[in-house]
């Protein structure tokens, strides 16, 4: 590793990320999950997905590694943070860039649909959510989910990222395909700006309703040309699945960790709000979600 600079430990899995001295390559280490991700990323590149090119892979020192070409040095999340520090808000340029990259991904996905297959359990981490929150494993919750899945069945199924958001988006493409799997067309990209609300307002910036509307309109223009419908009509169903995704694996193992306990309770509250909204209207407005700071103050 003498020619590589350490960047960070990989999140939600084993391994590390390194950068070459000239900044042109990134090297990730891991286990079989990284091997599967690398194989998918090679396939995705041949299908026109905006992903980094894999230039080398193999095994060394008992671990798997993959080397890919850098597609930039700054994620749109980092650009949004810089905007907020400088101007107090995220620039329209960042939102427009996110829409452009998302549209490129949509076009590649739509060109290569899959046969319909189950996708909810993996995308939602549903088993983990119900195991940690057995009080949510109710007939009512399953009926609301079934209603959403019935509507989402109208969309073609494609190979998706499952964790698409500004931290994984650069101007030239999308990185970190660790959780790839089948999803309805649009599931990756439509909730991308709403995800900020699930993070509790503690990431250094917010997205305005006008920016969310502009982003959604740009994606609708793309999906209308691809499949003849505005996929924003299904955003509520996508966000219901995200209510599961952001609650998964949140229950703290140590009851003494009050900070983790309050964050788990916060995500449970967002889950309940999202469920109530979708059940009554078929949509979810993340603009009504409280910040983690407000929630903590009210439940101290």
Secondary structure, 3 states (H helix, E strand, C coil): CCCEEEEEECCCCCCEEEEECCCCEEEEEECHHHHHHHHHHHHHHHCCCCCCCEEEEEEECCEEEEEEECCCCCCHHHHHHHHHHHHCCCCHHHHHHHHHHHHHHHHHHHHCCECCCCCHHHHHCHHHHHHHCHHHCCHHHHHHHHHHHHHHCCCCEEEECCCCCHHHEECCEECCCCCCEEEECCHHHHCCCCHHHHCCCCCCCCCCHHHHHHHHHHHHHHHHHHHCCCHHHHHHHHHHHHHHHCCCCCCCCCCCCHHHHHHHHHHHHHHHHHHHHHHHHCCCCHHHCCCHHHHHHHCC
